[in-house]
Amino acid sequence: MLADVKTPSYVIDENKLIDNLKILQKVQKEAGCKILLAQKAFSNFALYPLIGEYLAGTTASGLYEARLGFEEMGKENHVFAPAYKEADIDELIKICDHIIFNSVNQLVKYKEKCLAAGVEIGLRVNPQCSTQEDHAIYDPCAKGSRLGVTADRLKLELDRDSSVLDGVSGLHFHTLCEQNSDDLETTLVAVKEKFGEYLHQMKWLNMGGGHHITRADYDIDRLVHLIKDVKSEYDLLVYLEPGEAVALNAGYFVTEVLDIVDNDIKTLILDGSAACHMPDVLEMPYRPPLRDSGEWGEKPFEYRLSSYTCLAGDIIGDYSFDTEIKIGDRLIFEDMAIYSMVKNNTFNGIPLPDIYLLEQDGTTELIKRFGYEDFKNRLS
Ligand SMILES: Cc1ncc(COP(=O)(O)O)c(C=O)c1O
């Protein structure tokens, strides 16, 4: 029960996770594609055996995530990074099935080593097709973006050396962020127009993440059609690598009100922090959903939610409630499994929240407790 956990803590909801996994499994089956967990969003490896029952494997942003996927899920293991260090590649070729490169430079540098180790290699392309304006820092297609080879650049490289794509078994694009399949459709038009000529020689196409497949209004039928079309047009295997969709709405962040400060605005001082425990609230930025609350002005009791860090801007958002909030009350943030635990930090020496699993039968089990040593061990 969420009322019993020590605060602050993250609670992963196993039932919600399974609901999501079943939806993703259905997409794999109907579309005939493979779906990988993007570990950058959710790396709670205690759940990897469960996730591995439904998904084809993991994808990583670099060596450490790749190791985690290899050690804890042990299924297909892919990696994409904007660049690789030589020492990292030597390890990655031992544990990855697919290594995806961001530039022709990197591809040429490591191609032989990967192929000799039996690793499939891919090239990330940039279709230069922005389909969202809400979150500029999550737009890999913004002008001048370093992410992926543009069609003009690839032509130039092929003019210089026509063998650049030899040995490459797939293309990869990642352009979406919390988007529906209509935006994927728009993107695919650009991908086909700019890179279609190369797709015929490829074994697979990886369509990246950002597909909000498990959101209630997501158009799954359209996604399935799009994947089937691409498969039949180019005769290749399709991969998706969502992070958010895997653990969407499958976790909570439970906090306690430590104090209430009234300097023009009534501010709740929580033992949770945007800066330390929900960094995307400040980075993205967004106002996290909070159980039993409304917008500012919607309900009679209004409060600004903040934290016990020193950062003046460590403000979670403005909310309203049906009843007056008191010191010692618990506040529960929703949708906190993704991009929270993987991004948290100990700024100010604020403790890392514990991690609990809300099991299928409704019991909560502590799966990780952090303490002073975790703060100290990151420093010297
Ligand atoms: C290359 C790549 N793949 C997959 C993902 C996962 O995206 P999401 O969690 O939005 O589904 C990202 C997110 O940044 C990414 O950069």
The ligand as an SDF file (V2000), in Angstrom:
LIG
                    3D

 16 16  0  0  0  0  0  0  0  0999 V2000
   17.7820    6.6490  -29.9160 C   0  0  0  0  0  0  0  0  0  0  0  0
   16.6440    6.5990  -28.9410 C   0  0  0  0  0  0  0  0  0  0  0  0
   15.8760    5.4900  -28.8900 N   0  0  0  0  0  0  0  0  0  0  0  0
   14.8370    5.3900  -28.0280 C   0  0  0  0  0  0  0  0  0  0  0  0
   14.5150    6.4240  -27.1630 C   0  0  0  0  0  0  0  0  0  0  0  0
   13.3620    6.2500  -26.2150 C   0  0  0  0  0  0  0  0  0  0  0  0
   12.4120    7.2370  -26.3730 O   0  0  0  0  0  0  0  0  0  0  0  0
   11.0670    7.2430  -25.5160 P   0  0  0  0  0  0  0  0  0  0  0  0
   11.4080    6.9650  -24.1080 O   0  0  0  0  0  0  0  0  0  0  0  0
   10.5430    8.6390  -25.7030 O   0  0  0  0  0  0  0  0  0  0  0  0
   10.1720    6.2090  -26.1170 O   0  0  0  0  0  0  0  0  0  0  0  0
   15.2830    7.6110  -27.2080 C   0  0  0  0  0  0  0  0  0  0  0  0
   14.9750    8.7370  -26.3130 C   0  0  0  0  0  0  0  0  0  0  0  0
   15.5990    9.7380  -26.2530 O   0  0  0  0  0  0  0  0  0  0  0  0
   16.3780    7.6990  -28.1050 C   0  0  0  0  0  0  0  0  0  0  0  0
   17.1550    8.7860  -28.1580 O   0  0  0  0  0  0  0  0  0  0  0  0
  1  2  1  0
  2  3  1  0
  2 15  2  0
  3  4  2  0
  4  5  1  0
  5  6  1  0
  5 12  2  0
  6  7  1  0
  7  8  1  0
  8  9  2  0
  8 10  1  0
  8 11  1  0
 12 13  1  0
 12 15  1  0
 13 14  2  0
 15 16  1  0
M  END
$$$$
